[in-house]
Amino acid sequence: MLLPMTADEALLSPDALPSRHGYLLAALVLVASLALVAIYATGAGTRERELAQARLAGEAEQVVARLRQQLLTYELITRGGVSLFATVQAPSPQQWRHYTDGLELDRRFPAMLGLCYAEALSPAALQELQLRRRAAGMGLFNVDPPGARAQYGPVVLLEPRTIANVNTIGFDMLQEPTRAAAMLAARDSGAARITAPLQLAQVGAGRGLVIFAPVYRAGIVPSDPSARAAALAGWVCAPFRLDGFVEQAVADAPGTPGLRIVDIGDGVETLVYAHDAVLAPGKHAAAVTHSVEEQVYGRRWRLDFHQVRAGNGGSALLGTQGTIVLGMLASFLMFAVALSLARTQSRAQQIAARMSESYRRSELRFRSAMRFSAIGKALLDRDGRVVDANLALANILRASPEELMGRDFQALFSGTGDAAEERSRAATGSVYRVTRELRRDDGELRHVLLTYAQVPGDVGQDVASLAQVEDITDRVRAEAQINALNRTLEARVALRTRELTRANEALESFAYTISHDLRAPLRAIDGFTRVLGERHADAFDDAGRGYLARVRAAAARMGELIDALLKMSRVSRGELRREPLDLSAMAADIVADLRHGDPQRQVDAQIEPGLHASGDSVLVRNLLNNLLGNAWKFTRGRERGHIAFHRVEHAGETWFEVADNGVGFDEAYAGKLFRPFQRLHAQDEFVGEGIGLASVKRIIERHGGSITAEGRVGEGARFRFTLPDDAGVG
């Protein structure tokens, strides 16, 4: 090895000659290299393998370059589609077809199944698109898979117009995780992104890849991801088959080696393409392998190449003389390198001096940051004694830094941990936090948060950890005050709850008593007016008898309202008994009873099977009876009524819905529907007490659910409600 240079030699200029030790080293290198040439000449097989490895690496680079060029061509095709959207706000299907026809995809790019455009749509935008296409005579536009979602990405344009491509129109690519990952990555980055290997949407297309290029409104790419998401209009996409893509890229490459492409972008290896699968190490002695990793539009690919050598020709490639000549050239090259190393030794010493100065400055910065920190800090040795302390710690402990040197750090605080805690702190290996109490000399009790972190010291030093001390007394006191306030608040809430419960019980008892006490005068009114009508009818004229009839009708109406009031009272009383319920079967029974009571009606009732929930069977049957009975009643004016009971998804939650095509209602008065005795239709038009929907609302609220109503005059009504599976509600 080179002998170290003296201080005077380190100051020599770079043009100075190296010492004779450098020449000696060069001579030793030359002798050793010639000896290695002799050894190398006997290892012809190893040399040939290395040459074959180098040739394979060169051929692999050519294949990688061709694949890269092929992918770039596919990106340019998608970018062309993006440019079309930048020049034409909304290209028509004819314009899209003319653009793709000009590309001659079938002839020039047979692996590409087509060029498509997937539009980024909200639910409102999707409905507008469907209406616009229907108005343009393009038929009904269906999204596959169907269902309500916050965001859609259906294929709107796809050329060339083959049968498989036509059947792919409307496919929502945002619902497929592999495609969605590439689409969102393209949206946020503003650049083209490619998917992991997946099953292509076209029937019979097999596995492949899809490259996506984002399209932004006005053709301008916003500067940040959030603005890009807001300005996104859609994606131009190009699906292509894997086998055809690779074969087209390397079709005219002579002597293409065996190739295997693996996607490693998600930490899981996924096979992209395989031709003459790469041999496992040791399977074939004459085989050479080479691997290349590539970043491919947001994905990472590993390309594994292999090639089986034709034979084991020993030294036939260069011969013995060629090997010796090559070895001599290498020896002289190494001799030159040795001279260069001798010249650069002084530079290495200068670099070492600069690194030492940098380390000294780093140490100074650490010491300054510790000493002038507003948080108390101390360096501890392996026995937990203070090696160094800053002014903030001295202020907390009411002692000078010099007085803290060598003291046991744990002994400075009360409530120190036991041996188990010490083992736990040592086992963490990184950062450990614990709360302690500090009793100052004046008797004041302070709470501190201790943070331990292991730090390395210099060689020969005994620094083992850094301790940080924070005074958290004010925070602990504030938390204690908050806890006391919380306990007071809980007591107040419990008191108010008991008072509210007693008030509700008093109101229910009052309503029940009043309802019963009102029946006696009503029965007297009804009885006396009936006697007047039967025994003294001749004493009245037609107007008088009409008045008597009105009095009896009013008394009967009053009796019905009292019954409704009692029914409302019973809904709010009693224990809620939860059990599994078959809502579909319950609704079918109610509809059958309605048909039996009104057989002349023509009503189509659609009940979704398999609707289940948990709740009180009596109350839930009352709920469905009111909703389905209202739907039956308010479709009376239709030539053929329609009632539906099914499940819907709304705001990420499952709701049950009862819908009809009846007379409907004005949504401006929807708030009155669930109030007792509130009616939106005349009594002579639709009979009732106005208590049914109020009972429905109380039943659902007792089960912890909610209900909403939608409707339009003359177009029917929809009532949606939830029945959460929560046994604690009610």
Buried (B, 14 or more C-beta within 10 A) or exposed (E): EBEEBEEEBBEBEEEEEBBEBBBEBBEEBBEEBBEBBEEBBEBBBEBBBEBBBEBBBEBBEBBBEBBEEBBEBBBEBBBBBBBBBBEEEEBEBEBBBEBBEEBEBEEEBBBBBBBBBBBBBEEEEBEEBBEEBEEEEEEEBEBBEEEEBEBBBBBBBBBBEBEBBEBBBBBBBBBBEBBBBBBBBBBBBBBBBBBBBBEBBBEEBEBBBBBBBBBBBEEEBBEEEEBBBEBBBBBBBBBBBBBBBBBBBBEEEEEBBBBBBBBBBEEEEBEBBBBBEBBEEEEEEBBBBBBBEBEBBBBBBBBBBBBBBEEEEBBEEBEEEEBBEBBBEBBBEBBEEBBEBBBEBBEBBEEEEEEEEEEEEEEEEEEEEBBEBEBBBBBBBEEBBBBBBBBBBBEBBEBEBEEBEEBEBBEBBEEBBEEEEBEEBEEEEEEBEBEBBBEEEEEEEBBBBBBBEBEEBEEEEEBBBBBBBBBBBEEBEEEEEEEEEEEEEEEEEEEEEEEEEEEEEEEBEEBBEEBEEBBEEBEEBBEBBBEBBEEEEEEBEEEBBEEBEEBBEBBEEBBBBBBBBBBBBBBBEEEBEBEEBBBBEBBBEBBEBBEEEEEEBEBEBEBBEEBEBBBBBBBBBBBBBBBBBBBBBBBBEBEEBBBBBBBBEEEEEEBBBBBBBBBBBEBEEBEEBBEBEBBBBEEEEBEBBBBBBBBBBBBBBBBBBBBBBBBEEEEBBBBBBBBBEEEEBB
